[in-house]
Amino acid sequence: MEVTRKLAETCSNMQYSDLPRPVTHQVKRCIIDWLGVGLAAAGHETTEILRSHVLQMGGAPQATIVGSGDRVSVEQAALVNGTMSHVHDYDDTHLTTVIHPSSPIIGAATALAEWRSISGRQWILAIAVGMEAALRIGLSVYPSHYDRGWHITGTAGVLGAAVAGCKIEGLKDDRMATAMGIAATQSSGLREFFGTMTKPYLPGHAASNGVRAALLAGAGFSSSLRALEAPRGWASVLSPCHDLEVITRDWSPSYEILNVGIKPYPSGVVTHPGIDGALDLKKKFNPDPKRIESVELQVHPLVLELTGKTEPRTGLEGKFSIYHCVASALTYGKVGLDEFTDETVLDPQVMVLRNKIRAESSSELMPEEAQVTIHMSDGTDHCLHIAHARGSVQNPITDEDLEAKFRMLVTPVLSEERAESLLRQCWDLENSGPEPVLRESIISN
């Protein structure tokens, strides 16, 4: 089965008018979230190191680094923008595959869209098609690919970024299949690096490589046209088990992009059911952290596999510690950016409570499910079962919640007036384009 060419044909033929309204609306939601979490990380050390690096390397001023206003090459802009939007681990997630699609794909599409001065509708189309391709490719190899240690956001994201780039560059059929081949051989990312600056770098790297793949394919660079399905191709090499049929299955009416959730908390998505339970119990009973005897968590096995750090020492490590996430929720009654600083992770009060938390995995629970039980020193117990975490497909973040998250992240960086202007432009993207959005996102000192 010619999976790569068939996928390229599907992506090539897709037009803006073919996209159902829920899909175009979802793309705008993803863009709003992507901008918000990216701008919130504009001054982060990870972003500053990478931004300084690309400025030192030099290059044609083709595209803008979000927030700073610095203009660099399209590949460099995709690298930094794709990275900064994942710095806080606050970006959207496809819970079925644990792919964060916006960071690599919007990162790539935005850089190219600005350089080529395309319309808002073309931008939306490129992102929608790139995301759908990446998510279906990810589905074809999940969970065995992920279980081997690959960071699927990077490994599948680079292919989606290449597809998005091809839509902007006007590359079709075999040229798009060629770009997928160039992207596939640059597919990379390992889960070993969760909790370090290298994790957000991986989607940025995927965005940059996807841009390069599209540009090289457009210039006539050659590659295999069977990148996905060949015996020594992407799926066979990177995953012991795969089902490539899901990639070429009809997209309508079941678009995978509609299963992408907006995050309510800046931590590993599998921690969110436990956070929900802890926050709801805190709000209802307000247990005194000093009088908590112990906390029992029942969680999906992925929670301990991905976020089982019992003694985090940095804010980045705290994002991958279910123990820190729940302890912070019970201590502060909230879980936001402030709860993942180095100082908060090392707060003695949080550390004491963290050591009282015991987590057990249960294969009977879904990833978006958890049970939290608090045992108090006076013998009383508080228990809550979370069936569907906030931000999951079954309990999605509303547009109003998304706007509130955006304002919370962006207003301190820009201003209330400019944050509102940026929101209005994003909701009206089909009538404008990426350039006004990027101009509004520049931080003025």
N, C-alpha and C positions, 0 to 999 in steps of 0.2 A: 504494500500500500504506500503510495507516494504522499505521505503525511505532510511533509514540508511544503511541497508544491501545492497541495490542496489547501493547506492553511493560508499560504501566500495568495492563492486565488480568492479565497473567501475575504481576506483582509483587503485585497486590491479592489474588489467589487463593491465593498461597503461604502455607502454615501451617507451624508448627514441626514438626508430625508428618510433613510432606512432605519435610523435609530428611534426606538420608542421614546416617548417623552420621559418616562421614569429613568431611562438610561442617561439622557442628556442632563436631567436634573441631578442625578447621582454624580456625574462628572463635575458639575459645578460645586456640589457639596465637597467633593474630594479636593478640588482646587482651593476652595476657601480654607479647608482644614490644612492643606499643604502649605499655603501661605502663612497661616497663623502659627503653626509649629515651627516653620522655618524662620520667620521673623523673630520669634521668641528665642531662637538660638543664634541670632546674628552676632551677639557679643560673646558667645561661649568660647572657651579656650580651644575646643576642637575646631570650630569654624575659623577662628583667628589664625591658628597654625596653618590650616589648609589654604585660607585666603592669602596669607603672606607668601606661602610657597608658590602658588600659581602666579602671583604678581611678580615675584622674583624671577620666575621662569620666562615671563614675557609672552607675547603673542598678539595676534591681530585683535583689536577691540570690536568683537562681533556681538557679544551678548552680555547681559548684566548679571552680576552676582546679587541675589535678592538681599535687600536691606542696605547694602553698602553703596550701591551705585557704581562700583568699579566695573569696567568693561574689559572682558578678556575673550579668549577664543571660545567658540561654542562648546568644544570639548571640555575646557576648563570650567566654564560656567555650569555645565551639566554636572561636573564632578563636585563642585562646591555646593550647588543648590540641592543636589540629590543627597549629599551628606548632611547638610545642616537641617534638612527637614526630618532627619531620623535621629538627630543628636539626643533629643529628650525622650526618645522612644514613645512619642505621643501621637504618631501618625497612624493613619487608618490601617485596618487589618482584615484580611480575608481569613476568617477563623478556621475554615475547613482545611486550608493549607498552611496557615500562619505566614502567608506572604503579605508584606507591606507594599502594595502596588504603586502608591502615588510617588514615593520617594524616587525610585529609579525612572519611572515612566513620565511623570509630570516634570521631573528634573531634566530629562532629555528633551521632551517635547517643547518645553518653555524656552530653552536655549535656542533650538532650531527655529521655533515659531517667531521669536524676536528677530533673529538674523534674516529670515526670509519674509518678514512683514506679512504674515498670513492673517486671515480673518478669524474672528472668534469661533465661527462655526467650524472652520478647518481645524482649529486648535482642539475644540471639543471632540471632533471626529477622530483625530489622531490619538488622543488620550484614550477614548473609549475603545478603539480597536486594539491599541497597544496593551491596555489593561486586560481586555478579554482574552487576547492571545496568551499573555503571561500566566493568567490564572488557569486557563485550560491546560497549558503546558505543565504547570505545577501540579494540577490535579492528576495528570497522567502518570506521575511518578511518586506522588505522596501516598503513604507515609514512608516507604522504604528509602527513598532518596534522603529525606530529612533525618531518618533514623541513622543513616550512615555518617551524619555529621555535617552535611552540606547546609549552608545558610540559603534557603530556597529563595529569599528575596533577591539575593544577588544572582543566583544561578538561573532562575527563570526570568527575573526582572530584566536582565540584559537582552533577552530575546524580545520581550515586550517593548523595551526601549528602542530596539532596532526597527520593529514593526511601526511604532509611532513615528520614528524618524523617516521611514520610507513613505508613510502617508503624507508627511509634510514635503518631502522631496519629490513626490509624484512618481515613485518607483513602484512598478507593478510586477506581478507574476514571477518570472524567473529572476528578475533583478531583486525582488523582495526576498525570494527564497535564498538567493546568494547572500543577502545581508544577514539573514538568519544563520547561515553557515558561518559567516565571519563572526557573528555574535556568539554562536554556540561554542566556538573554540576558545573564546575569551571568558566563558562562563566560569565563575569562581565565587568563593565565599565559604568560610568554615565556622561552625558554631562554637569552636574553641574560644573565639574572641569576644563572646558576649560579656558585657560588663567592662569593656575597654573602648577607647576611641576608634578602634578598628571596626567595631560593629557598624556604626553609622557610616563609616567610610565605604563599606561594601555596597550599599545601594547607590552611593555616589559614583563609585567605580563602575557599576553596572550601567548607570545613566551615560557616563562618558564613553564607555565602550560601545554602547548601543548607537550613540551618535556617530562614532567613528565607523561602525559597521555600515550604517546607511550611506554615509558619505563615500566610503570606499566602493561600495556596490554601485553607486551612481556614477562613479568615475571609471567603471569597467573592471574593477578588481574581481578575480574569479574565486570561486569556492565550491564546495559540494552542494548539490541541490537536494541532498538527502540527509541533511544535518541531524534531524530528529530521529529518523527511523533506521538509519544504516546500522549494520552489525557493530561497527566501531564508532557509531555516532553518539549523540548527546544522551539519549535515554538509556541505551545499553551500557554505556560506560559509567554513567553517574547514578544508576539505580538498578538493583538486582531484580526488581519487579516493576512493570509498567504496563499501562493500558492506553495505547496511543489513540484508540477510537474516540476517547473523550475530547481530543483536540479538534477533530474534524466533524463532530456531531453538530447538527443544526443549532445555531445560536439562539434563534427565536423559538419560543417565547422565553426561554430560561437563560437569561444573561447572568453570568457569574459575577459581573461587576455589581449587580444588585445585592449580592451577599457580602459586600465589603462594609465593615462597620467602622464608625467613628469612635475613637477612644475617649472615655471620660477621665482616664488616669494615665499619667506619664510613666508607665511601667510595663513589663512583659504582660501581654494580653491575657495570659492564662492566670495571672494573679487577680484579675478583676472580680471574679465571683467571690473570692475570699475577702477582698476589699469591700465589696458591696455588703456582705454579711456583717463585717466588723463595723462599718459606718452606720448601717441601719440599727444594729444593737446599741451602738454608742448614742445615737439620736433618741432611741426609745427608752433606754434604761440608764444612760449616762454612768456606766460603771467606773468607779475610781480605779485608775490603773494600779495604784499602790495596794489595792485590796483584791486585785485579781490573783487568784491562786494558780490557775493554769488556763490555757486556751487549746481546745481541740479543733483541728481542721480535717474535714473529709474532702478530698479533692481528686480531680482526674489525674492519672499517672503523669501526664505531660507537665503538670505543675511542679512536681519535685524534680523531674528530669531537667527542666529548663530554668526553674527559679528556686532551686533547693539550697542556695547559699545560706548557711546558718550564721556565719560571722562576716558579713560584708564590712569592708573597711573604707569604701568610697561611695559617693553618691551614685556613680554608674553601677557599681556592684549591687547597691541597694535596690535598683530597678529589677534585679534578677534574684531577689530574695523574698519569697512569700512571707517569711518571718518578719522581715523589716516592714513590708507593706502593711501587714495586719497590725503590727505593733504601732506603726505610725498612725493608722486609722483610729485605733483605740486610745492613743495618747493625745492626738491633736484634733480628732474629729473631722479631718479632711486629708486628702491625699492629692497634692499638687506638686508643682515644681519645687516648692520650698521644702518638701518632705524628702527630697533626694539630693540634698547638698551633703558634702563631706561632714559638715558639723552636725547635721541631723542624724546621720547614720551612726555617729560616735556619741550622740547624746546619751548620758548614763541612764536616764529614765527609760529611753527607748530600748537600750541594750538589755536592761533588767527584764523588761516585759518580753522582749524578743526571745530570751532564754526560757520563758515559761510556755512558749508555743510549741505544740506538737502537731505535726501534719502527717496524715496517713493517706495513701493513694487508694482509689477504688476504681476498678475498671467498669463498674456499674454506673459511674457518673459520667456525664457529658463534659466536654471542655469548658462549657459556659455555666457549669453547675458546681455548687459547693455547699457544705454544711459547716456552720461555725457555732461552737459551744463554748461559753465562758463560764468557768467555775470560780465563784467568789469565795473569799476566805470565811464568810459567815455561813457557807453551806448552800447558798442559793445558786441556781444555774440559769443562764440565759442562752437560748438556742434558736437558731434561724437557718432555714434552708433556702438557698438561692437557686431557683430553677433555671433562670436565664439572666445572665449578667447584663448590666446596662451596656449598650453598644453592640450587643449581639443582634443577629438577624431577627430573633423573636422579641427583642426588647430594644429597638433601635433608638439612637439619639435623634431627637426631632430637629427640624430646621432651627427652631428657637433655641434649643440647647446648643446646637452648633454655633449659632451666632454669639451666644453668651461665652462659649469657649474662645471663639475668635477675639471678641472684645477683651476678654481677660488677658489673652496673650499679646495682643497687638497694641492696645491703648498705651501701656507703659513704654513701648518702643517708639511708636509714632505719636499719635495724639487721638483724643476721642473723635474729633472732627474728621481726621484723615482715615481712621479706622472705619467709620461709617461710610465714607466715600468709597473706600476700597471694597467694602461689603456690597454696596449698591452696584458697583461696576462688575463684580464677580457674578452676581445674580442676573446681570443683563449681558453676559458675555456673547450671546449669539448675535447681538447687535453692535458689538465693538470688536475688541481683539486683545491680545496679550500686552501690547505696548502700553496702553493707558494704565493697566493694572500694575505693570512693573514700575512705571514712573511714580505712581502713587505709593509704592512700597519702599521707595528710597528713604533712608533715614537722614534727616537734615539736622546737622549739629549747630 
